[in-house]
Structures are given as structure tokens and as C-alpha cells.
Amino acid sequence: MSWVNTALLGAAILGVVNIIDSHLLSKRMPSLRAFLLPVGIVHLTYGWILFTLFPLPEGTALWPVLAGVVSGILRTAAATIMLYTMMREEVSRVIPVVYTYPIFVAIMAVPLLGESLSYLRWLAIIMVVAGAVMISVKQSPSGATIWLSKPLLLLFGSSLFFAIANIASKYALAYISFWNMAWLGGFCLSGIFLLISIRPHILSQLSNMKQKNSAIGLLAFNETLAFVGILLLLWSIERGAVSLVSTIIGSRPIFVVIFALILSRVSPMFLEWQPGKGMLALRLAATTMIVGGITIIYLT
């Protein structure tokens, strides 16, 4: 399987993860910290398993490990900002803004990693990013167009963190395997999430949850998917140009919108989302741009 196909599969899996995250945060979990605590435990478990199976290569220098740790910390910070905003905004609007980060990656990868991109591939990156931003637009009841206002700067901060994390990952992956990067990232995420969330009142919230077993079971399944998606992302970064891999992963908003649309029709209680015809047309145009950009990358 080529890195393009792997990255697309990772984007689709992580799109499912975002949909379930949104459901858990808005309907099942009592608070963001109560959500982060079991997430941290799941990632600590998977990180420890991979740590025992795939130790660092003998003689690994300090700098690649530090780059892996920086990548893990920044990716965790970006995900936390995204989850915080997701509690207040529709997932189909949050994810597109976050996934403008391929443009930041492309700008940084050229001078820092020596990657070169043709004009056609620059066009593809711009098409994917512009399409992702278009998907985040919605209409007010009066018909006015609304962009994400106050959360916009936060989400662009999250986008920048994801971009720097991918650049750091690409540097580290020249010296260590994607398995090593996965457990380094898992330890960073679990350490930060557990530090934030281990409090007596959070434990009390979790113990008093309604339908606790089903919610925690769904969360554990979702974080398993997330870990698989991250592995596919890191495998793709190891083998492809990070600017192009990031652009392919940046197609995640397509999957989020498609899954959200299907769920809003099949199971409205799982995810409430009712876009009007105008918004659907806009998002169809945005999707066409994203698919067109990915096709250019695939064929060039």
C-alpha cells in the first residue's frame, strides 16, 4: 500500500474518531477532564505495549528523541484545544479549520527539511486548505453566513501546533521507527491528560455517570481507532514528503462531513446536525476542491 493510500485510510479513521469524540463530549461525558482521564489511560496502555515491543535502536542520539517528545507534546496541546472547542461548536465546523495546517507544514518543510514542491503541488495544497475552510462555514437562522468567530484563533493555534508536530515527527523518523514515535507520543499524551484530569471530583464524576459502562466502552474503542489512525499517519510521514502527507491527512473534513451527514439522518440522537441546502451545496463544492487537490498529489 502506498503512503497516499495509507494516509487516506488514516484520515478516514480519524474522521470516525472525531465524530465519536463529538458525541461523547456533547452527550455522554460530564466534563472535558472526565473525558481526558480515560483517554490518557488508554493511550498509556498502548504506549507501554509498544515501548516493550519496540525499544529505541541502540545508540540513538538525544536530538531525535527530543524531537519525538516535542512532537508528542505539541500534538497533545493541539488535540486538547480541538476537543475544548468541539464541546461548544459543531464537529463539522471545528475539524476543517484545524486541518488548514498542511499550508503551515508546506511553508516550514521547504526550508527546514529541504523538501521541494512543484507549482502544481502547491496548487493542490492550497485547494485542499481552501476547501477545508469552506466546509467550516454555516448559516444563521436569518440566512447570514457565519464563520467560527472567537474560537477561530484558538483553532488556528491548534493547526499551527499540529504542523510543527508533523515537522518534528519527520525529523525524528529519519532516526527512529514510527513504532517508537507512536509510544513516545502516547506517553506524552497520557502524561499531560492524566496530569490535567486526575482530581478527586473528576473521579467522582466518572463513578456517578449514567450508562457509565457503555460510555467508557465506546471511548476505549474510539481511542483504539485513534491510536491506529496515528500509526498510519506516522507510517505515511516516514515514507512520504511530510508536506504532502499532511495535505492528504488534511482531507479528514470530507470524512467528518460525510459521516456527520449520514449519522444525522440515520441516528439524529447520536449526532444532531441539519445543514440547509445552501450549506450542502457549499460543502459539496469544498469537497470537490479537496478531492481535486488530493488527485493532483496522487497523479504527480
C-alpha positions as CSV (number, residue, x, y, z in Angstrom):
1,M,0.0,0.0,0.0
2,S,1.4,3.4,-1.0
3,W,1.8,6.2,1.6
4,V,-1.0,8.1,-0.2
5,N,-3.5,5.3,0.3
6,T,-2.3,4.8,3.9
7,A,-2.7,8.5,4.6
8,L,-6.2,8.5,3.2
9,L,-7.1,5.5,5.3
10,G,-5.7,7.3,8.3
11,A,-7.8,10.4,7.5
12,A,-11.0,8.3,7.2
13,I,-10.3,6.5,10.5
14,L,-9.5,9.8,12.3
15,G,-12.7,11.2,10.8
16,V,-14.7,8.5,12.6
17,V,-12.8,9.3,15.8
18,N,-13.7,13.0,15.6
19,I,-17.4,12.1,15.2
20,I,-17.4,9.8,18.2
21,D,-15.4,12.3,20.2
22,S,-18.1,14.9,19.5
23,H,-20.8,12.6,20.6
24,L,-19.0,11.7,23.8
25,L,-18.1,15.2,24.7
26,S,-21.6,16.7,23.9
27,K,-23.8,13.9,25.2
28,R,-22.1,11.3,27.3
29,M,-19.2,12.6,29.4
30,P,-19.8,15.0,32.3
31,S,-16.8,17.3,31.5
32,L,-13.8,17.6,29.3
33,R,-11.5,16.5,32.1
34,A,-13.6,13.5,32.8
35,F,-13.2,12.6,29.1
36,L,-9.4,13.2,29.2
37,L,-8.8,10.8,32.1
38,P,-9.8,7.5,30.5
39,V,-8.3,8.7,27.2
40,G,-5.0,9.1,29.0
41,I,-5.2,5.6,30.5
42,V,-6.0,4.0,27.1
43,H,-3.0,5.7,25.4
44,L,-0.7,4.9,28.3
45,T,-1.6,1.3,27.9
46,Y,-1.0,1.2,24.2
47,G,2.2,3.3,24.6
48,W,3.5,0.9,27.2
49,I,2.8,-2.2,25.0
50,L,4.7,-0.6,22.0
51,F,7.5,0.5,24.3
52,T,8.2,-3.1,25.4
53,L,7.9,-4.4,21.9
54,F,9.8,-1.7,20.0
55,P,12.6,-0.1,22.2
56,L,14.7,2.6,20.7
57,P,17.5,1.5,18.4
58,E,20.8,1.1,20.1
59,G,22.9,4.2,20.0
60,T,20.0,6.5,19.2
61,A,21.1,10.2,19.7
62,L,19.4,12.6,22.0
63,W,18.1,15.0,19.4
64,P,15.7,12.6,17.5
65,V,14.2,11.6,20.9
66,L,13.7,15.2,21.9
67,A,12.1,15.9,18.5
68,G,9.7,13.0,19.1
69,V,8.9,14.3,22.6
70,V,8.3,17.8,21.2
71,S,6.1,16.4,18.5
72,G,4.1,14.4,21.1
73,I,3.6,17.4,23.4
74,L,2.5,19.8,20.6
75,R,0.2,17.2,19.1
76,T,-1.4,16.7,22.5
77,A,-1.8,20.5,23.0
78,A,-3.4,20.8,19.6
79,A,-5.8,17.9,20.3
80,T,-6.8,19.5,23.6
81,I,-7.6,22.8,22.0
82,M,-9.6,21.0,19.3
83,L,-11.6,18.9,21.9
84,Y,-12.2,22.0,24.0
85,T,-13.7,23.8,21.0
86,M,-15.6,20.8,19.9
87,M,-17.6,20.9,23.1
88,R,-19.0,24.3,22.0
89,E,-19.1,24.0,18.2
90,E,-20.3,21.5,15.6
91,V,-17.6,19.0,14.8
92,S,-18.1,19.5,11.1
93,R,-17.0,23.2,11.5
94,V,-14.2,22.7,14.0
95,I,-12.2,20.0,12.1
96,P,-11.9,21.9,8.8
97,V,-10.3,24.9,10.5
98,V,-7.8,22.8,12.4
99,Y,-7.0,20.9,9.2
100,T,-5.7,24.0,7.5
101,Y,-2.3,23.0,8.9
102,P,-0.9,21.5,5.7
103,I,-0.2,25.0,4.4
104,F,1.9,25.7,7.6
105,V,3.7,22.3,7.1
106,A,4.5,23.1,3.4
107,I,5.9,26.5,4.3
108,M,8.1,25.1,7.0
109,A,9.2,21.8,5.3
110,V,10.8,23.6,2.4
111,P,13.5,25.5,4.4
112,L,13.7,23.1,7.4
113,L,13.7,19.7,5.7
114,G,14.8,20.6,2.2
115,E,11.6,19.4,0.6
116,S,10.8,20.8,-2.9
117,L,7.3,21.1,-4.3
118,S,6.2,21.8,-7.9
119,Y,3.8,24.6,-8.7
120,L,1.1,22.0,-9.3
121,R,1.6,20.5,-5.9
122,W,1.5,24.0,-4.3
123,L,-1.8,24.5,-6.1
124,A,-3.0,21.1,-4.7
125,I,-2.2,22.1,-1.1
126,I,-4.0,25.5,-1.5
127,M,-7.0,23.7,-3.0
128,V,-7.2,21.3,0.0
129,V,-6.8,24.0,2.6
130,A,-9.3,26.4,0.9
131,G,-11.8,23.5,0.6
132,A,-11.3,22.7,4.3
133,V,-12.0,26.3,5.4
134,M,-15.1,26.5,3.2
135,I,-16.6,23.5,5.0
136,S,-16.4,25.4,8.3
137,V,-19.0,28.0,7.1
138,K,-22.6,27.8,8.3
139,Q,-25.7,29.9,8.1
140,S,-27.6,31.7,10.9
141,P,-31.4,31.2,11.1
142,S,-31.7,34.5,9.2
143,G,-29.6,33.2,6.3
144,A,-26.5,35.2,7.1
145,T,-23.1,33.4,6.7
146,I,-21.3,32.7,9.9
147,W,-17.6,31.8,10.3
148,L,-16.2,30.5,13.5
149,S,-15.6,33.8,15.3
150,K,-14.0,33.7,18.8
151,P,-12.8,30.1,18.6
152,L,-11.1,30.8,15.3
153,L,-7.8,32.0,16.7
154,L,-7.7,29.1,19.1
155,L,-8.2,26.6,16.3
156,F,-5.6,28.2,14.1
157,G,-3.2,27.9,17.1
158,S,-4.2,24.2,17.2
159,S,-3.5,24.0,13.5
160,L,0.0,25.5,13.9
161,F,0.8,23.1,16.7
162,F,-0.2,20.1,14.5
163,A,2.0,21.5,11.7
164,I,5.1,21.8,13.9
165,A,4.4,18.4,15.4
166,N,4.5,16.9,11.9
167,I,7.7,18.6,11.1
168,A,9.3,17.4,14.3
169,S,8.0,13.9,13.6
170,K,9.6,13.9,10.1
171,Y,13.0,14.8,11.6
172,A,12.7,12.1,14.3
173,L,11.6,9.4,11.9
174,A,14.9,9.7,10.0
175,Y,16.5,8.1,13.1
176,I,13.7,6.1,14.9
177,S,10.8,4.0,13.6
178,F,7.2,5.0,13.5
179,W,6.6,2.4,16.3
180,N,9.0,4.4,18.5
181,M,7.3,7.6,17.6
182,A,3.9,6.1,18.5
183,W,4.9,5.2,22.0
184,L,6.7,8.5,22.6
185,G,3.6,10.3,21.5
186,G,1.4,8.0,23.6
187,F,3.4,8.7,26.7
188,C,3.3,12.4,26.1
189,L,-0.4,12.5,25.6
190,S,-1.2,10.2,28.6
191,G,1.1,12.1,30.9
192,I,-0.4,15.5,30.0
193,F,-4.0,14.3,30.1
194,L,-3.6,12.4,33.4
195,L,-1.8,15.5,34.9
196,I,-4.7,17.7,33.9
197,S,-7.5,15.3,34.9
198,I,-6.6,13.2,38.0
199,R,-8.6,15.0,40.6
200,P,-11.0,13.6,43.3
201,H,-14.0,15.4,41.8
202,I,-13.2,14.1,38.3
203,L,-13.1,10.6,39.7
204,S,-16.4,11.2,41.4
205,Q,-17.9,12.5,38.1
206,L,-16.8,9.3,36.3
207,S,-18.1,7.0,39.0
208,N,-21.5,8.7,39.0
209,M,-22.0,8.8,35.3
210,K,-25.2,7.4,33.8
211,Q,-24.7,4.4,31.5
212,K,-21.0,4.5,32.5
213,N,-20.0,1.1,31.1
214,S,-21.3,1.8,27.6
215,A,-19.8,5.3,27.5
216,I,-16.4,4.1,28.7
217,G,-16.6,1.1,26.3
218,L,-17.3,3.4,23.4
219,L,-14.5,5.7,24.5
220,A,-12.0,2.9,24.7
221,F,-13.0,1.6,21.2
222,N,-12.7,5.1,19.8
223,E,-9.2,5.7,21.3
224,T,-8.1,2.4,19.9
225,L,-9.2,3.7,16.5
226,A,-7.3,6.9,17.2
227,F,-4.1,5.0,18.0
228,V,-4.4,3.1,14.7
229,G,-5.0,6.3,12.8
230,I,-1.9,7.9,14.4
231,L,0.2,4.8,13.5
232,L,-1.0,5.2,9.9
233,L,-0.2,8.9,9.9
234,L,3.4,8.3,11.3
235,W,4.0,5.4,8.8
236,S,3.0,7.8,6.0
237,I,5.2,10.6,7.2
238,E,8.1,8.2,7.5
239,R,7.8,7.2,3.8
240,G,6.4,10.3,2.1
241,A,7.1,14.1,1.9
242,V,5.6,15.5,5.2
243,S,4.0,18.4,3.3
244,L,2.1,16.1,1.0
245,V,1.2,13.6,3.7
246,S,-0.2,16.4,5.8
247,T,-2.2,17.5,2.8
248,I,-3.7,14.1,2.4
249,I,-4.5,13.9,6.1
250,G,-6.0,17.3,5.7
251,S,-8.8,15.7,3.7
252,R,-10.2,14.5,7.1
253,P,-13.0,17.2,6.9
254,I,-14.5,15.4,3.9
255,F,-14.9,12.2,6.0
256,V,-16.2,14.2,9.0
257,V,-18.9,15.9,6.9
258,I,-19.9,12.7,5.2
259,F,-20.1,10.7,8.4
260,A,-21.9,13.6,10.2
261,L,-24.5,13.8,7.4
262,I,-25.1,10.1,7.4
263,L,-25.5,9.9,11.2
264,S,-27.7,13.0,11.3
265,R,-30.1,11.1,9.1
266,V,-29.7,7.6,10.4
267,S,-29.3,8.4,14.1
268,P,-30.2,12.0,15.0
269,M,-29.8,11.3,18.7
270,F,-26.2,10.3,18.2
271,L,-25.2,13.5,16.3
272,E,-27.5,16.5,15.8
273,W,-26.6,18.2,12.5
274,Q,-29.1,19.6,10.0
275,P,-27.4,21.7,7.3
276,G,-29.6,23.5,4.8
277,K,-29.4,23.0,1.1
278,G,-27.2,26.1,0.6
279,M,-24.7,24.8,3.0
280,L,-24.7,21.3,1.5
281,A,-24.0,22.9,-1.9
282,L,-21.1,24.9,-0.5
283,R,-19.7,21.8,1.2
284,L,-20.1,19.8,-2.0
285,A,-18.0,22.4,-3.8
286,A,-15.4,22.4,-1.0
287,T,-15.3,18.6,-1.1
288,T,-14.7,18.8,-4.9
289,M,-11.7,21.1,-4.2
290,I,-10.3,18.8,-1.6
291,V,-10.7,15.7,-3.8
292,G,-9.2,17.6,-6.8
293,G,-6.2,18.6,-4.7
294,I,-5.6,15.0,-3.5
295,T,-5.9,13.7,-7.1
296,I,-3.2,16.1,-8.2
297,I,-0.9,14.9,-5.5
298,Y,-1.7,11.3,-6.3
299,L,-1.0,11.7,-10.0
300,T,2.1,13.9,-9.9
